Amino acid sequence: MSDSTGVVFPLVDGRRSTVATGRAVVADALRSVDPVGSAATERETNWRADYLGPFRRLVEAGLQSPEAALTIARDGLTSINGRMQWGDPDAADVPLSAAFGQAPAPLETEEILGSGEPETELSVPYKGERLRGDALRRQVDSWIAAGVAEPSLAAAVDDVIAHPEWLSLPGTTVVVLGAAAEMGPLRSLLRWGATVAAVDLPRPGLWESVLGAARESSGRLLVPARPGDGPLEQRAGGDLIHDLATVASWVGGLGGRRLLGNYVYADGGTNVRVSCAVDALTEHVRSVSEPGEIALSFLATPTDIFAVPGAAVEASADAYANRRVSKVLRGPLRTLSGGRLLRRNYVPGENPGISDSVVTQQGPNYLLAKRVQRWRAAVARDEGATVSFHVAPPTRTRSVIKNRALAAAYAGAHRFGIEVFEPGTSNTLMAALLVRDVMTGPRKSLGHVWQDEAEAAVHGGLWRNAYEPRSALGLAALLGVGASR
């Protein structure tokens, strides 16, 4: 459909400019806490190339205090939700909130009951095996020892191993927005016998896969479908960007305790549009639901900018001194590259440190879409909602391997101590953390937004690596070219 209908960027000088909007949102988010950084962001004339500094400043400015981080999050959400518009081909743009004043199209709820037996214990696929019990505990300990995950992962996974009755999430309907996403929890939750409400685009091929997984599972799948007698895969689905009121009405009508899981993804500016659509839907459903009835779930990308514990900085310094690429090679490579290759990941002694693992090929729209999710997680947690938010590992998803440069970098990343996960391992592990969070929530903040984001993070080693990731990415890609083909 057209970029001028549904959730749209505002018109700026007659154009729907992702650049102008992204820059303005970051400036607005910084304004109260870091007015100098806000002004510098507004003056930035080459946003597509120089967006990293302002996004890093969002994290740095938030370190002043817990309230500073929350102010940035609130102001950022206010800005983007106020700037994004609802486009109608037959009328002028209106505020995004006006989408919910439209009459929703009729959607029925179709139910699929799986015929399989529920899994009665947590198992995670890894390198051709399914790890459970003590074998899974040992693997988690191995990831932590290798610097692939933060130490708090061990207790989180152990909680789920110890409570297999949690796996089916009794009493909760999990609304998976982006049901077909490779990183999403849909298949794991259905295997565990949970009730899942699936939302994704009305594309028959997509729904054939989702419905097939549901029928083979032990779970219960709820599907929004247009009325009619045709095959369900031909009638299923809802378009968040263009049919926001319809999808929101269906989700709101499910009733009861629900978890709204944001697993949507798209390329370019569409990623911001769909992320904003989900955020608007989330807040609308929360506003018409009973207090405590709605929980939220998000997965953060490891290729972003985070504040990280001092222990991660210390581990990185140790790796720089003693491991990875030898000091014999590091000096010449840095000299030949003018200092661009194999830079230290942190200034020694920082606490917290700032991990910048952004992959520039993904661009500012990707970073803004993910920042909206981080902001909403922080604000909702502060409001007392149950929130599941975790940094997911680098993963060989279709969206990654279709980019040749990224695929090559991931293929060579192990040479620098980075572990790239297979989708089945990532999505099962993240689904287990989701289960733990729902069954033990709501949980208070650990003290600061950055600490909440770091809890049980599985960053693949990016946070504890010796080298600033972009300074090693090119070498990793060269080493991985053959393996990625």
C-alpha positions as CSV (number, residue, x, y, z in Angstrom):
1,M,0.0,0.0,0.0
2,S,0.9,3.7,-0.3
3,D,3.4,5.4,2.1
4,S,0.7,8.1,2.3
5,T,-1.9,6.0,4.0
6,G,-2.2,4.6,7.5
7,V,0.6,5.4,10.0
8,V,2.8,7.8,8.1
9,F,5.7,10.2,8.6
10,P,4.6,13.9,8.7
11,L,4.9,16.1,5.7
12,V,8.0,18.3,5.9
13,D,8.4,20.8,3.1
14,G,6.0,18.7,1.0
15,R,7.8,15.4,1.6
16,R,7.4,12.6,4.1
17,S,10.9,12.9,5.5
18,T,12.2,10.1,7.7
19,V,15.4,12.2,8.2
20,A,13.7,15.3,9.5
21,T,11.4,13.3,11.7
22,G,14.1,11.1,13.2
23,R,16.4,14.0,13.9
24,A,13.5,16.0,15.5
25,V,12.5,13.1,17.7
26,V,16.0,12.6,19.1
27,A,16.4,16.4,19.7
28,D,13.1,16.5,21.5
29,A,14.1,13.5,23.7
30,L,17.3,15.2,24.7
31,R,15.9,18.7,25.2
32,S,15.1,18.7,28.9
33,V,18.1,16.7,30.1
34,D,20.8,17.7,27.6
35,P,19.9,21.0,25.8
36,V,23.4,21.2,24.3
37,G,23.1,17.8,22.8
38,S,19.5,18.6,21.6
39,A,20.7,21.8,19.8
40,A,23.6,19.9,18.2
41,T,21.2,17.2,17.0
42,E,19.0,19.9,15.4
43,R,22.0,21.3,13.6
44,E,23.1,17.9,12.2
45,T,22.9,18.3,8.3
46,N,23.9,14.8,7.3
47,W,21.7,12.6,9.5
48,R,22.0,9.4,7.5
49,A,25.8,9.4,8.0
50,D,26.2,11.1,11.4
51,Y,23.2,9.8,13.4
52,L,25.4,7.7,15.8
53,G,26.6,10.6,17.9
54,P,23.0,11.8,18.8
55,F,21.9,8.3,19.6
56,R,24.9,7.7,21.8
57,R,24.1,11.0,23.5
58,L,20.6,9.6,24.4
59,V,22.3,6.9,26.5
60,E,25.0,9.1,28.0
61,A,22.6,11.9,29.0
62,G,20.4,9.3,30.7
63,L,23.2,8.2,33.0
64,Q,22.9,11.4,35.0
65,S,20.2,9.9,37.1
66,P,17.3,7.4,36.9
67,E,14.9,10.2,36.3
68,A,17.0,11.6,33.5
69,A,16.7,8.4,31.6
70,L,13.0,8.2,32.2
71,T,12.5,11.8,31.1
72,I,14.4,11.1,27.8
73,A,12.1,8.1,27.3
74,R,8.9,9.9,28.0
75,D,9.8,12.9,25.9
76,G,11.0,10.7,23.1
77,L,7.7,8.8,23.1
78,T,5.7,12.1,23.3
79,S,7.6,13.5,20.3
80,I,7.3,10.5,18.0
81,N,3.7,9.8,18.8
82,G,2.9,13.5,18.3
83,R,4.7,13.8,15.1
84,M,3.6,10.6,13.3
85,Q,0.3,11.0,11.5
86,W,-2.7,9.0,10.3
87,G,-2.9,9.4,6.5
88,D,-6.1,9.1,4.6
89,P,-6.1,9.2,0.8
90,D,-9.3,11.2,0.8
91,A,-8.4,13.8,3.5
92,A,-5.6,15.7,5.1
93,D,-3.4,14.0,7.6
94,V,-4.7,13.8,11.2
95,P,-2.9,12.9,14.5
96,L,-2.1,9.3,14.9
97,S,-4.5,9.0,17.8
98,A,-7.4,9.7,15.4
99,A,-6.9,6.2,13.9
100,F,-8.8,4.7,16.9
101,G,-11.8,6.9,16.1
102,Q,-12.4,5.0,12.9
103,A,-15.0,2.2,12.6
104,P,-13.1,-1.1,12.7
105,A,-13.7,-3.6,10.0
106,P,-15.3,-6.9,11.1
107,L,-12.9,-9.6,12.3
108,E,-13.8,-13.0,13.7
109,T,-11.7,-15.0,16.1
110,E,-10.8,-18.4,14.7
111,E,-9.4,-21.0,17.1
112,I,-6.8,-23.7,16.4
113,L,-6.3,-26.4,19.0
114,G,-3.0,-28.3,18.6
115,S,-3.1,-32.1,18.5
116,G,0.4,-32.6,20.1
117,E,1.5,-33.4,23.6
118,P,2.8,-30.4,25.6
119,E,6.5,-30.3,26.4
120,T,6.9,-30.8,30.2
121,E,10.3,-29.3,30.6
122,L,12.4,-26.5,29.1
123,S,14.7,-27.6,26.3
124,V,16.7,-25.4,24.1
125,P,18.1,-26.5,20.7
126,Y,21.8,-26.0,20.3
127,K,24.3,-27.4,17.8
128,G,22.1,-30.4,16.9
129,E,21.1,-31.3,20.4
130,R,18.2,-30.3,22.7
131,L,19.6,-29.1,26.0
132,R,17.6,-29.5,29.2
133,G,18.2,-29.7,32.9
134,D,21.8,-29.8,34.0
135,A,23.0,-29.8,30.4
136,L,21.3,-26.5,29.7
137,R,22.6,-25.1,33.0
138,R,26.1,-26.0,31.9
139,Q,25.7,-24.4,28.5
140,V,24.4,-21.2,30.1
141,D,27.4,-21.2,32.4
142,S,29.7,-21.7,29.4
143,W,28.1,-18.7,27.6
144,I,28.6,-16.6,30.7
145,A,32.3,-17.8,31.1
146,A,32.9,-17.0,27.5
147,G,31.5,-13.4,27.9
148,V,28.6,-14.2,25.5
149,A,25.9,-13.4,28.2
150,E,25.7,-11.5,31.4
151,P,25.9,-13.5,34.6
152,S,22.2,-12.8,35.6
153,L,21.1,-15.1,32.7
154,A,21.9,-18.2,34.9
155,A,19.4,-17.4,37.6
156,A,16.7,-16.5,35.0
157,V,17.0,-19.8,33.1
158,D,17.3,-21.8,36.3
159,D,14.0,-20.4,37.5
160,V,12.3,-21.7,34.3
161,I,14.0,-25.1,34.6
162,A,12.8,-25.4,38.2
163,H,9.2,-24.4,37.3
164,P,8.1,-26.3,34.2
165,E,4.5,-25.5,35.1
166,W,5.2,-22.0,34.0
167,L,5.8,-22.9,30.4
168,S,2.2,-22.8,29.4
169,L,1.7,-19.4,31.0
170,P,-1.6,-20.3,32.6
171,G,-4.2,-17.5,32.7
172,T,-2.4,-15.4,30.1
173,T,-3.0,-14.9,26.4
174,V,0.2,-13.9,24.6
175,V,-0.6,-11.5,21.7
176,V,2.4,-12.0,19.3
177,L,2.5,-8.9,17.1
178,G,4.7,-10.1,14.2
179,A,3.6,-13.7,14.6
180,A,5.9,-15.0,11.8
181,A,9.0,-13.3,13.1
182,E,12.0,-15.6,13.4
183,M,12.9,-14.2,16.7
184,G,9.4,-14.4,18.1
185,P,8.2,-16.8,20.8
186,L,5.1,-18.2,18.9
187,R,6.4,-21.6,18.1
188,S,8.0,-22.2,21.5
189,L,4.9,-21.0,23.4
190,L,2.6,-23.3,21.4
191,R,4.9,-26.3,22.0
192,W,4.6,-25.5,25.7
193,G,0.8,-25.5,25.6
194,A,0.2,-21.7,25.9
195,T,-2.7,-19.6,24.4
196,V,-1.3,-17.4,21.7
197,A,-3.1,-14.7,19.7
198,A,-1.3,-14.2,16.4
199,V,-1.2,-10.9,14.5
200,D,0.7,-10.5,11.2
201,L,0.0,-9.3,7.7
202,P,-2.7,-10.9,5.6
203,R,-0.4,-13.1,3.5
204,P,-1.6,-16.6,2.9
205,G,2.0,-18.1,2.7
206,L,2.8,-16.6,6.0
207,W,-0.3,-18.0,7.6
208,E,0.1,-21.5,6.2
209,S,3.3,-21.7,8.2
210,V,1.9,-20.3,11.4
211,L,-1.3,-22.4,11.2
212,G,0.7,-25.5,10.5
213,A,2.9,-25.0,13.5
214,A,-0.2,-24.5,15.7
215,R,-1.9,-27.7,14.5
216,E,1.2,-29.8,15.3
217,S,1.7,-28.1,18.7
218,S,-0.1,-28.6,22.1
219,G,-1.2,-25.0,22.3
220,R,-4.2,-22.9,21.5
221,L,-3.9,-20.3,18.7
222,L,-6.3,-17.4,18.2
223,V,-6.4,-15.8,14.8
224,P,-8.0,-12.7,13.5
225,A,-9.9,-13.5,10.3
226,R,-12.2,-11.8,7.9
227,P,-15.7,-13.3,7.9
228,G,-16.3,-15.9,5.1
229,D,-16.1,-19.6,4.2
230,G,-12.7,-19.6,2.5
231,P,-9.6,-21.3,3.8
232,L,-8.4,-19.6,7.0
233,E,-5.0,-18.8,5.6
234,Q,-6.8,-16.7,2.9
235,R,-8.8,-14.8,5.5
236,A,-6.3,-14.4,8.4
237,G,-4.3,-11.5,9.5
238,G,-4.4,-7.7,10.0
239,D,-2.2,-4.8,8.8
240,L,-1.0,-2.8,11.7
241,I,0.1,0.1,9.6
242,H,-3.1,0.5,7.5
243,D,-5.8,-1.2,9.7
244,L,-4.7,-0.1,13.1
245,A,-8.2,0.5,14.6
246,T,-9.4,-2.9,13.3
247,V,-6.4,-4.8,14.9
248,A,-6.6,-2.8,18.1
249,S,-10.3,-3.6,18.4
250,W,-9.6,-7.3,18.0
251,V,-6.8,-7.3,20.5
252,G,-8.9,-5.3,23.0
253,G,-11.8,-7.7,22.5
254,L,-9.8,-10.7,23.6
255,G,-10.2,-9.7,27.2
256,G,-8.5,-11.1,30.3
257,R,-4.8,-11.0,31.2
258,R,-2.8,-10.4,28.0
259,L,0.8,-9.9,27.2
260,L,1.4,-7.7,24.1
261,G,4.6,-8.9,22.5
262,N,6.3,-6.5,20.0
263,Y,8.2,-8.6,17.4
264,V,7.5,-6.6,14.3
265,Y,10.2,-5.8,11.7
266,A,10.3,-4.1,8.3
267,D,13.0,-2.5,6.2
268,G,13.8,1.2,6.2
269,G,11.2,3.8,7.2
270,T,8.5,1.2,7.3
271,N,10.2,-0.2,10.4
272,V,9.5,3.1,12.2
273,R,5.9,3.2,11.0
274,V,5.1,-0.3,12.2
275,S,6.9,0.2,15.5
276,C,4.9,3.3,16.1
277,A,1.7,1.5,15.1
278,V,2.4,-1.2,17.7
279,D,3.2,1.5,20.4
280,A,0.0,3.3,19.6
281,L,-2.0,0.1,19.7
282,T,-0.3,-0.9,23.0
283,E,-1.2,2.3,24.7
284,H,-4.8,2.3,23.4
285,V,-5.4,-1.3,24.6
286,R,-3.9,-0.4,28.0
287,S,-6.2,2.6,28.3
288,V,-9.3,0.5,27.8
289,S,-8.2,-2.5,30.0
290,E,-8.3,-3.1,33.7
291,P,-5.1,-2.1,35.7
292,G,-2.6,-4.8,35.7
293,E,-4.4,-6.7,32.9
294,I,-1.8,-5.9,30.2
295,A,1.9,-6.9,30.3
296,L,4.4,-6.0,27.6
297,S,7.3,-7.8,25.9
298,F,10.2,-6.6,23.8
299,L,13.4,-7.9,22.3
300,A,16.3,-5.5,21.9
301,T,18.9,-5.9,19.2
302,P,22.5,-6.3,20.4
303,T,23.6,-4.0,17.5
304,D,22.6,-0.9,19.4
305,I,24.1,1.4,22.0
306,F,23.9,0.4,25.6
307,A,25.3,1.3,29.0
308,V,27.0,-1.9,30.3
309,P,28.2,-3.0,33.8
310,G,31.7,-2.2,34.9
311,A,32.4,-5.9,35.0
312,A,31.9,-6.0,31.2
313,V,34.5,-3.2,30.8
314,E,37.0,-5.1,33.0
315,A,36.5,-8.3,30.9
316,S,37.0,-6.3,27.7
317,A,40.2,-4.8,29.1
318,D,41.5,-8.2,30.0
319,A,40.7,-9.6,26.6
320,Y,42.5,-6.7,25.0
321,A,45.6,-7.4,27.0
322,N,45.6,-11.2,26.8
323,R,43.4,-12.7,24.1
324,R,41.9,-12.5,20.7
325,V,44.1,-11.1,17.9
326,S,47.7,-11.1,19.1
327,K,49.4,-7.9,20.0
328,V,52.0,-8.6,17.2
329,L,49.3,-8.2,14.5
330,R,47.2,-5.5,16.2
331,G,49.8,-2.8,16.0
332,P,50.5,-3.1,12.2
333,L,46.8,-3.3,11.5
334,R,46.0,-0.2,13.5
335,T,48.9,1.6,11.8
336,L,47.9,0.6,8.3
337,S,44.2,1.6,8.9
338,G,45.0,5.0,10.5
339,G,43.7,3.7,13.8
340,R,40.3,2.6,12.5
341,L,40.9,-1.2,13.0
342,L,40.9,-3.0,16.4
343,R,40.2,-0.1,18.7
344,R,39.6,-0.7,22.4
345,N,36.0,-1.3,23.2
346,Y,36.0,1.0,26.2
347,V,38.0,3.5,28.1
348,P,39.5,1.3,30.9
349,G,37.8,1.8,34.3
350,E,34.4,3.1,32.9
351,N,31.5,2.1,35.1
352,P,29.1,1.9,33.4
353,G,30.7,1.7,30.0
354,I,29.1,2.6,26.7
355,S,28.9,-0.3,24.3
356,D,28.4,0.9,20.7
357,S,27.7,-2.2,18.5
358,V,25.6,-0.4,15.9
359,V,25.9,-1.9,12.4
360,T,25.8,1.2,10.2
361,Q,24.2,-0.6,7.3
362,Q,21.1,-0.9,9.3
363,G,20.7,2.9,9.4
364,P,19.0,5.5,11.6
365,N,15.4,4.3,11.0
366,Y,16.3,0.9,12.4
367,L,17.8,2.5,15.5
368,L,14.8,4.8,16.0
369,A,12.3,1.9,15.7
370,K,14.2,0.0,18.3
371,R,14.6,3.0,20.6
372,V,10.8,3.5,20.6
373,Q,10.6,0.0,22.1
374,R,13.3,0.6,24.7
375,W,11.6,3.9,25.7
376,R,8.2,2.2,26.1
377,A,9.7,-0.7,28.1
378,A,11.3,1.8,30.5
379,V,8.2,4.0,31.0
380,A,5.8,1.1,31.3
381,R,8.0,-0.6,34.0
382,D,8.1,2.7,35.9
383,E,4.3,2.8,35.8
384,G,4.1,-0.6,37.4
385,A,3.4,-2.8,34.4
386,T,4.9,-6.3,34.0
387,V,7.6,-5.8,31.3
388,S,9.8,-8.4,29.7
389,F,12.7,-6.7,28.0
390,H,15.9,-8.5,27.0
391,V,18.9,-8.0,24.7
392,A,18.7,-11.0,22.2
393,P,21.9,-12.5,20.7
394,P,23.3,-11.9,17.2
395,T,21.3,-14.4,15.2
396,R,21.4,-15.7,11.6
397,T,17.9,-14.6,10.7
398,R,16.8,-14.1,7.1
399,S,16.9,-10.3,7.5
400,V,20.6,-10.6,8.4
401,I,21.8,-13.1,5.9
402,K,20.1,-11.4,3.0
403,N,22.7,-8.6,3.5
404,R,26.0,-10.0,2.1
405,A,28.2,-7.7,4.2
406,L,26.4,-8.6,7.4
407,A,26.3,-12.3,6.5
408,A,30.0,-12.3,6.0
409,A,30.7,-10.4,9.2
410,Y,28.6,-12.9,11.2
411,A,30.4,-15.8,9.5
412,G,33.7,-14.4,10.6
413,A,32.7,-13.1,14.0
414,H,33.8,-16.2,16.0
415,R,37.4,-15.2,15.1
416,F,36.9,-12.2,17.5
417,G,35.1,-14.1,20.3
418,I,31.6,-13.3,19.1
419,E,29.0,-16.1,19.1
420,V,26.3,-15.8,16.5
421,F,23.2,-17.9,17.3
422,E,20.9,-20.0,15.1
423,P,17.3,-18.7,15.2
424,G,15.9,-21.8,17.0
425,T,18.3,-21.3,19.9
426,S,17.7,-17.6,20.1
427,N,13.9,-17.6,20.0
428,T,13.6,-20.5,22.4
429,L,16.0,-18.9,25.0
430,M,14.2,-15.6,24.7
431,A,10.8,-17.2,25.0
432,A,12.0,-18.9,28.3
433,L,13.0,-15.5,29.7
434,L,9.6,-14.1,28.7
435,V,7.9,-16.9,30.6
436,R,10.1,-16.1,33.7
437,D,9.2,-12.4,33.5
438,V,5.5,-12.9,33.2
439,M,5.3,-15.5,36.0
440,T,7.4,-13.4,38.4
441,G,6.3,-9.9,37.4
442,P,5.7,-7.1,37.9
443,R,9.3,-6.5,39.0
444,K,10.7,-3.3,40.3
445,S,13.5,-1.5,38.5
446,L,17.0,-2.6,39.5
447,G,17.8,1.1,40.1
448,H,18.3,2.6,36.6
449,V,17.0,2.0,33.1
450,W,20.4,0.8,31.9
451,Q,20.6,-1.8,34.6
452,D,17.2,-3.1,33.7
453,E,18.2,-3.4,30.1
454,A,21.4,-5.3,31.0
455,E,19.7,-7.9,33.1
456,A,20.1,-11.4,31.6
457,A,21.4,-9.8,28.3
458,V,22.6,-12.3,25.7
459,H,24.7,-10.0,23.6
460,G,26.9,-12.7,21.9
461,G,30.1,-11.3,23.4
462,L,29.7,-7.8,21.9
463,W,29.7,-6.1,25.3
464,R,32.8,-7.9,26.7
465,N,34.8,-8.1,23.5
466,A,38.3,-6.6,23.4
467,Y,37.5,-4.4,20.4
468,E,34.9,-1.8,19.5
469,P,32.7,-3.9,17.2
470,R,32.8,-1.7,14.1
471,S,36.6,-1.7,14.2
472,A,36.6,-5.5,13.9
473,L,33.6,-5.9,11.6
474,G,35.5,-5.4,8.4
475,L,38.1,-7.9,9.3
476,A,35.4,-10.4,10.4
477,A,33.7,-9.9,7.0
478,L,36.9,-10.6,5.1
479,L,37.5,-13.7,7.2
480,G,33.9,-14.9,6.8
481,V,33.4,-14.3,3.0
482,G,33.8,-17.9,2.0
483,A,31.8,-19.3,4.9
484,S,28.8,-17.0,4.3
485,R,28.3,-18.2,0.7
